[in-house]
Amino acid sequence: MTTPTYCTQNSGNCPTCSLTNYGRDCANNPLAGRWWTLAELAEKITGGNLPAIAKLLNDSGAALDELDPNPGAYVDREAVIDLAAIRAGDIVGRRAARLLG
């Protein structure tokens, strides 16, 4: 997960920070489309396969537990961009790109 440059609390984990409110972070930036849970990504990209999405994201530079993935773990937009770029030639890359808009 990439820490926003303006972050001073909660180690950059915006979705769980007490300063978020009404779907926005402490700098009033929208959270929607910037963070997904691993379960959401698994459903949208691999049809619900948590270990597979964790492996794919790790291959693109994330640091997730592939053997026992946490479905509630947050994944930031940059990790999904990296996945879409690395897997641009296949269905995984196309699904990730579609998710990014």
C-alpha positions as a printed Julia matrix, in Angstrom:
101×3 Matrix{Float64}:
   0.0     0.0     0.0
   1.32    3.42   -0.93
   1.2     6.06    1.8
  -0.14    9.42    0.6
   2.5    12.13    0.88
   0.25   14.24    3.1
  -0.41   11.39    5.56
   0.69   11.94    9.15
  -1.38    9.25   10.92
  -2.31    5.57   10.71
   0.66    4.67    8.46
  -1.22    5.68    5.33
  -4.04    3.19    5.81
  -6.76    5.67    4.84
  -9.77    3.33    4.85
  -9.25    2.56    8.55
  -8.04    5.99    9.68
 -10.18    7.91   12.17
  -9.76   11.07   10.07
 -11.77    9.67    7.13
 -15.36   10.8     6.87
 -18.16   10.46    4.31
 -16.0     8.46    1.9
 -13.16   11.0     1.89
  -9.71   11.04    3.47
  -8.2    13.75    5.68
  -7.27   15.86    2.63
 -10.85   15.57    1.3
  -9.82   13.19   -1.5
 -12.37   10.48   -2.36
 -11.57    6.96   -1.14
 -13.74    5.24   -3.74
 -11.68    3.93   -6.62
  -8.47    4.43   -4.67
  -8.66    1.42   -2.34
 -10.2    -2.02   -2.66
 -10.32   -4.95   -0.28
  -8.59   -8.11   -1.42
 -12.0    -9.82   -1.52
 -13.38   -7.14   -3.88
 -10.41   -7.51   -6.21
 -10.62  -11.28   -6.1
 -14.3   -11.16   -7.1
 -13.75   -8.65   -9.91
 -10.5   -10.04  -11.34
 -10.26  -13.77  -10.52
 -13.86  -14.74   -9.83
 -13.37  -14.87   -6.06
 -10.06  -16.75   -5.85
  -8.23  -15.02   -2.96
  -4.91  -16.92   -3.2
  -4.77  -16.27   -6.96
  -5.29  -12.51   -6.67
  -2.77  -12.34   -3.8
  -0.21  -14.15   -6.0
  -0.93  -11.88   -8.98
  -0.59   -8.75   -6.88
   2.63  -10.03   -5.28
   4.05  -10.71   -8.74
   3.45   -7.03   -9.52
   5.16   -5.8    -6.35
   2.59   -5.99   -3.53
   3.35   -7.71   -0.22
   0.39   -9.98    0.61
   0.2   -13.36    2.3
  -0.48  -15.84   -0.51
  -1.0   -18.88    1.73
  -3.57  -17.3     4.04
  -4.79  -14.11    2.34
  -6.79  -11.67    4.44
  -9.99  -10.86    2.49
 -10.28   -7.52    4.32
  -6.74   -6.36    3.48
  -6.75   -3.06    1.6
  -5.03   -2.77   -1.77
  -4.34    0.65   -3.24
  -4.84    1.9    -6.78
  -1.11    1.86   -7.55
  -0.92   -1.9    -6.96
  -3.84   -2.47   -9.34
  -2.2    -0.18  -11.93
   1.0    -2.24  -11.68
  -1.01   -5.45  -12.1
  -2.8    -4.06  -15.17
   0.52   -2.99  -16.71
   2.32   -6.27  -16.07
  -0.61   -8.42  -17.25
  -1.76   -6.11  -20.08
  -1.85   -8.92  -22.64
  -4.31  -11.2   -20.86
  -7.73  -11.26  -19.21
  -6.33  -10.35  -15.77
  -4.8    -7.17  -17.15
  -7.97   -6.25  -19.02
 -10.11   -6.8   -15.92
  -7.75   -4.73  -13.79
  -7.73   -1.94  -16.38
 -11.53   -1.99  -16.56
 -11.7    -1.72  -12.78
  -9.44    1.33  -12.89
 -11.75    3.01  -15.38
